[in-house]
Amino acid sequence: MHAPPGLESALVARLHTQANATRWSVSQERFAVALSASLAHARAGADAGTNVDAERYLGGLHLEDLALAVACIDGIDAAWEHFIREHRPVLYRSADAIDKTGGAREAADSLYAELFGLSERDGKRRSLFRYFHGRSSLATWLRAVLSQRYVDRLRSTKRLEPLPTDDHAAALPAPEAVALERGRFFQLIERTLAAAVARLEPRDRLRLACYYAQNLTLAQIGRTLREHEATTSRHLARTRRVIREDVEQQLKQTGISEAEIAECFATVSADAGPLDLAEILPGPRKNASQERST
């Protein structure tokens, strides 16, 4: 095998094995092309003078996800079926988190055509997977793409509304206002989320902190609180719904529109930016026995 310039054959072979790429009939040569493209993308986006070490960078990729994406690009039926089975639920859960009225599900469904690559150029399918380089997990990347698609759709809808007249109070925003608006969304979500969390019962706060801030598994949380992990999962799902409803109610009280509320959630879902859940969620400062008694 001849590796692309800058990649050693031995490195490609090792990463190909780690990715279990043969499961999807992805050859070392084909996987090497994807690795090279990911590395080139990283180097193009790096600050001037920053050296991106190939072995360290490529070793940190989500290699199995990258191999799956490559196979989907190449039209491997087994890979596409696996993707649909494993990641459709991820997309739908994300869509419901963005817009619980179901408005984001349409955006989720429309992604499949782009991911499969219904459009062609020079006789080749143009799959959206070609923009996946493995730096994040495939699930994280899909959530970000879905959120951006939903935000784009909201903005497109706004552009279809009649433009205000010059003397209208609602002046058109200047380009720099976009960044300010995004910052306002983060501030709104952070403030309302903190207030919603503060109103939770102590055990609900502890579950959230263990799961999101401490990265404990459901089984570990269940052992700490002496409850079955299925019970922990149900309580977490209920608590997320309570928080979502609380945050939405607070946002409505600020006077912003339903579309802006949806964009708040979509913006934060696409990129959490400065939002740090570890700071909002209290750490499990109490010991387990103290918390069980509450």
Contacts in CASP RR format, 6 or more apart in sequence:
PFRMAT RR
TARGET T0000
AUTHOR 0000-0000-0000
METHOD contacts of the structure
MODEL  1
MHAPPGLESALVARLHTQANATRWSVSQERFAVALSASLAHARAGADAGT
NVDAERYLGGLHLEDLALAVACIDGIDAAWEHFIREHRPVLYRSADAIDK
TGGAREAADSLYAELFGLSERDGKRRSLFRYFHGRSSLATWLRAVLSQRY
VDRLRSTKRLEPLPTDDHAAALPAPEAVALERGRFFQLIERTLAAAVARL
EPRDRLRLACYYAQNLTLAQIGRTLREHEATTSRHLARTRRVIREDVEQQ
LKQTGISEAEIAECFATVSADAGPLDLAEILPGPRKNASQERST
1 9 0 8 1.000
1 12 0 8 1.000
1 13 0 8 1.000
1 28 0 8 1.000
1 29 0 8 1.000
1 32 0 8 1.000
2 9 0 8 1.000
2 29 0 8 1.000
3 9 0 8 1.000
3 11 0 8 1.000
3 12 0 8 1.000
3 32 0 8 1.000
4 32 0 8 1.000
4 33 0 8 1.000
4 35 0 8 1.000
4 36 0 8 1.000
5 36 0 8 1.000
6 36 0 8 1.000
6 54 0 8 1.000
7 32 0 8 1.000
7 35 0 8 1.000
7 36 0 8 1.000
7 39 0 8 1.000
7 54 0 8 1.000
7 58 0 8 1.000
11 54 0 8 1.000
11 55 0 8 1.000
11 58 0 8 1.000
12 28 0 8 1.000
12 31 0 8 1.000
12 32 0 8 1.000
12 35 0 8 1.000
13 28 0 8 1.000
15 31 0 8 1.000
15 35 0 8 1.000
15 58 0 8 1.000
15 59 0 8 1.000
15 61 0 8 1.000
15 63 0 8 1.000
16 22 0 8 1.000
16 26 0 8 1.000
16 28 0 8 1.000
16 31 0 8 1.000
16 32 0 8 1.000
16 67 0 8 1.000
18 59 0 8 1.000
18 63 0 8 1.000
18 64 0 8 1.000
19 26 0 8 1.000
19 31 0 8 1.000
19 63 0 8 1.000
19 64 0 8 1.000
19 66 0 8 1.000
19 67 0 8 1.000
20 64 0 8 1.000
20 67 0 8 1.000
21 27 0 8 1.000
21 28 0 8 1.000
21 31 0 8 1.000
21 63 0 8 1.000
21 67 0 8 1.000
21 70 0 8 1.000
21 71 0 8 1.000
23 67 0 8 1.000
24 67 0 8 1.000
24 68 0 8 1.000
24 70 0 8 1.000
24 71 0 8 1.000
24 76 0 8 1.000
24 78 0 8 1.000
24 79 0 8 1.000
25 71 0 8 1.000
25 76 0 8 1.000
26 67 0 8 1.000
26 70 0 8 1.000
26 71 0 8 1.000
26 74 0 8 1.000
26 76 0 8 1.000
30 70 0 8 1.000
30 74 0 8 1.000
31 66 0 8 1.000
31 67 0 8 1.000
31 70 0 8 1.000
34 66 0 8 1.000
34 67 0 8 1.000
34 69 0 8 1.000
34 70 0 8 1.000
35 58 0 8 1.000
35 61 0 8 1.000
35 66 0 8 1.000
37 133 0 8 1.000
38 57 0 8 1.000
38 58 0 8 1.000
38 61 0 8 1.000
38 66 0 8 1.000
38 133 0 8 1.000
38 134 0 8 1.000
38 135 0 8 1.000
39 52 0 8 1.000
39 54 0 8 1.000
39 57 0 8 1.000
39 58 0 8 1.000
41 133 0 8 1.000
42 52 0 8 1.000
42 57 0 8 1.000
42 133 0 8 1.000
42 135 0 8 1.000
43 52 0 8 1.000
46 52 0 8 1.000
61 133 0 8 1.000
61 134 0 8 1.000
61 135 0 8 1.000
62 134 0 8 1.000
62 135 0 8 1.000
62 136 0 8 1.000
62 137 0 8 1.000
62 138 0 8 1.000
63 134 0 8 1.000
65 132 0 8 1.000
65 134 0 8 1.000
65 137 0 8 1.000
65 138 0 8 1.000
66 132 0 8 1.000
66 133 0 8 1.000
66 134 0 8 1.000
68 79 0 8 1.000
68 82 0 8 1.000
68 83 0 8 1.000
68 138 0 8 1.000
69 129 0 8 1.000
69 132 0 8 1.000
69 134 0 8 1.000
69 138 0 8 1.000
70 129 0 8 1.000
71 78 0 8 1.000
71 79 0 8 1.000
71 80 0 8 1.000
72 79 0 8 1.000
72 80 0 8 1.000
72 83 0 8 1.000
72 115 0 8 1.000
72 116 0 8 1.000
72 127 0 8 1.000
72 129 0 8 1.000
73 125 0 8 1.000
73 127 0 8 1.000
73 129 0 8 1.000
73 130 0 8 1.000
75 125 0 8 1.000
80 116 0 8 1.000
83 115 0 8 1.000
84 112 0 8 1.000
87 138 0 8 1.000
87 139 0 8 1.000
87 142 0 8 1.000
90 139 0 8 1.000
90 142 0 8 1.000
90 143 0 8 1.000
91 108 0 8 1.000
91 111 0 8 1.000
91 142 0 8 1.000
91 143 0 8 1.000
91 146 0 8 1.000
92 105 0 8 1.000
92 108 0 8 1.000
94 104 0 8 1.000
94 108 0 8 1.000
94 142 0 8 1.000
94 143 0 8 1.000
94 146 0 8 1.000
94 147 0 8 1.000
94 269 0 8 1.000
95 102 0 8 1.000
95 103 0 8 1.000
95 104 0 8 1.000
95 105 0 8 1.000
95 107 0 8 1.000
95 108 0 8 1.000
95 146 0 8 1.000
95 150 0 8 1.000
96 102 0 8 1.000
96 104 0 8 1.000
96 105 0 8 1.000
97 244 0 8 1.000
97 265 0 8 1.000
97 269 0 8 1.000
98 104 0 8 1.000
98 146 0 8 1.000
98 147 0 8 1.000
98 150 0 8 1.000
98 262 0 8 1.000
98 265 0 8 1.000
98 266 0 8 1.000
98 269 0 8 1.000
99 150 0 8 1.000
99 262 0 8 1.000
99 265 0 8 1.000
99 266 0 8 1.000
100 244 0 8 1.000
103 150 0 8 1.000
104 146 0 8 1.000
104 150 0 8 1.000
104 266 0 8 1.000
107 146 0 8 1.000
107 149 0 8 1.000
107 150 0 8 1.000
107 153 0 8 1.000
108 146 0 8 1.000
110 149 0 8 1.000
111 128 0 8 1.000
111 142 0 8 1.000
111 145 0 8 1.000
111 146 0 8 1.000
111 149 0 8 1.000
114 127 0 8 1.000
114 128 0 8 1.000
115 127 0 8 1.000
115 128 0 8 1.000
115 129 0 8 1.000
116 125 0 8 1.000
116 127 0 8 1.000
117 125 0 8 1.000
117 126 0 8 1.000
117 127 0 8 1.000
117 128 0 8 1.000
118 125 0 8 1.000
119 125 0 8 1.000
119 126 0 8 1.000
120 126 0 8 1.000
128 145 0 8 1.000
132 138 0 8 1.000
132 141 0 8 1.000
134 141 0 8 1.000
136 144 0 8 1.000
143 269 0 8 1.000
143 270 0 8 1.000
144 269 0 8 1.000
144 270 0 8 1.000
144 271 0 8 1.000
147 266 0 8 1.000
147 267 0 8 1.000
147 269 0 8 1.000
147 270 0 8 1.000
148 270 0 8 1.000
150 262 0 8 1.000
150 266 0 8 1.000
151 263 0 8 1.000
151 266 0 8 1.000
151 267 0 8 1.000
151 270 0 8 1.000
154 259 0 8 1.000
154 262 0 8 1.000
154 263 0 8 1.000
154 266 0 8 1.000
157 259 0 8 1.000
158 259 0 8 1.000
163 172 0 8 1.000
164 170 0 8 1.000
164 171 0 8 1.000
164 172 0 8 1.000
173 181 0 8 1.000
182 267 0 8 1.000
185 263 0 8 1.000
185 264 0 8 1.000
185 267 0 8 1.000
185 268 0 8 1.000
186 267 0 8 1.000
186 268 0 8 1.000
186 273 0 8 1.000
186 274 0 8 1.000
186 275 0 8 1.000
188 251 0 8 1.000
188 254 0 8 1.000
188 256 0 8 1.000
188 264 0 8 1.000
189 247 0 8 1.000
189 264 0 8 1.000
189 265 0 8 1.000
189 268 0 8 1.000
189 275 0 8 1.000
190 274 0 8 1.000
190 275 0 8 1.000
190 280 0 8 1.000
192 246 0 8 1.000
192 247 0 8 1.000
192 250 0 8 1.000
192 251 0 8 1.000
193 243 0 8 1.000
193 247 0 8 1.000
193 275 0 8 1.000
193 280 0 8 1.000
194 280 0 8 1.000
195 246 0 8 1.000
195 250 0 8 1.000
196 242 0 8 1.000
196 243 0 8 1.000
196 246 0 8 1.000
196 247 0 8 1.000
196 250 0 8 1.000
197 205 0 8 1.000
197 208 0 8 1.000
197 243 0 8 1.000
197 280 0 8 1.000
197 281 0 8 1.000
197 282 0 8 1.000
199 246 0 8 1.000
200 208 0 8 1.000
200 239 0 8 1.000
200 242 0 8 1.000
200 243 0 8 1.000
201 294 0 8 1.000
202 286 0 8 1.000
202 291 0 8 1.000
202 294 0 8 1.000
203 225 0 8 1.000
203 235 0 8 1.000
203 291 0 8 1.000
203 294 0 8 1.000
204 235 0 8 1.000
204 239 0 8 1.000
204 242 0 8 1.000
205 281 0 8 1.000
205 282 0 8 1.000
206 225 0 8 1.000
206 282 0 8 1.000
206 284 0 8 1.000
206 286 0 8 1.000
206 291 0 8 1.000
207 221 0 8 1.000
207 225 0 8 1.000
207 232 0 8 1.000
207 235 0 8 1.000
207 236 0 8 1.000
207 239 0 8 1.000
208 236 0 8 1.000
208 239 0 8 1.000
208 281 0 8 1.000
209 281 0 8 1.000
209 282 0 8 1.000
209 283 0 8 1.000
209 284 0 8 1.000
210 216 0 8 1.000
210 220 0 8 1.000
210 221 0 8 1.000
210 224 0 8 1.000
210 284 0 8 1.000
211 218 0 8 1.000
211 221 0 8 1.000
211 236 0 8 1.000
212 277 0 8 1.000
212 278 0 8 1.000
212 281 0 8 1.000
213 277 0 8 1.000
213 278 0 8 1.000
213 281 0 8 1.000
213 283 0 8 1.000
214 283 0 8 1.000
214 284 0 8 1.000
216 224 0 8 1.000
217 229 0 8 1.000
218 229 0 8 1.000
218 232 0 8 1.000
218 233 0 8 1.000
218 236 0 8 1.000
219 229 0 8 1.000
221 229 0 8 1.000
221 232 0 8 1.000
222 228 0 8 1.000
222 229 0 8 1.000
222 231 0 8 1.000
222 232 0 8 1.000
224 284 0 8 1.000
224 288 0 8 1.000
224 291 0 8 1.000
225 232 0 8 1.000
225 288 0 8 1.000
225 291 0 8 1.000
225 292 0 8 1.000
226 292 0 8 1.000
227 235 0 8 1.000
248 261 0 8 1.000
251 260 0 8 1.000
251 261 0 8 1.000
251 264 0 8 1.000
252 261 0 8 1.000
256 264 0 8 1.000
268 275 0 8 1.000
284 291 0 8 1.000
END
